[in-house]
Structure formats: structure tokens, C-alpha cells
Amino acid sequence: MFTKSCTTLLNLSLRSISKQANYVTKPPKPEIPKNPLNTVYSANSQSDNGIVYDRKPFKLVLEEGKTYHWCLCGRSKTQPMCDGTHKDVYLKISQRPIRFKVDKTKDYWLCNCKQTKNRPFCDGTHKQKEIQEATTIKV
């Protein structure tokens, strides 16, 4: 009688442990957002990038439907957004800001190294050795 109840308790304990053991080896990769205005404005097709402003992205809450202007030249004082510094004729800056919108109101990671292939959103380019060793950082 005693061994039967011990076996029953042991089986119940093992079942509860196996139900709790939901192992996750890696978190899912976050979805990299796309700019819905990418094909609308010609500034999105600029071939050159600005100077490296920072070696890490900037997390910002963006609102659905609002139009933003992301600094591509890397010289804005209000990073990661544009403040019009590129208009100074004495600086001779050829890059123009990237206009963009988001589909949902939430946190987004915006590129601060200015080398992303998915402007204005961070795609991890800042992790490359040449970006990490850049000497033109404005921080």
C-alpha cells in the first residue's frame, strides 16, 4: 500500500516537472520594420551614408501615422532625428534626411551609425568591426 501511494506521488511530481520544463534556447529574432514611404521620396535612394554618429542604435517610441525625418548625414544635434544641419551651405553636406512612417505605435530601434541598409531602422550594421573602430563619431 505504501509503495503504491509513493509511486503515484512520484508520477504526479514527474508530470508537473515535465509540464514546467519549457526550455527556450534563443529568443525569437525581432522583426525589422520597413519604411512604407521608401518608394515615395527620392532621398531614400541616396547611395552614400553619413558619418558614424554612434556605435549603437537609439530606442524611441514612434506613433502610427506620423511622419518623421531621420538624420542621414550624422551631424544633427537632435539625433536620431533631423534638425536641418544638412542645409548649412558651409558644411557642404550632400545627404538629405529620410522621411518615414511606422505602421504601429511602439518602440523602434533607429540606426545611429548611419550605415544601415534598412533606413532608418537598425539592422545590426553597427556591430561590424569597421563601424566599431570608426573615428568620426560625434558622441
Salt bridges, closest charged atoms under 4 A:
ASP54 OD2 - LYS56 NZ 3.12
ASP107 OD2 - LYS59 NZ 3.67
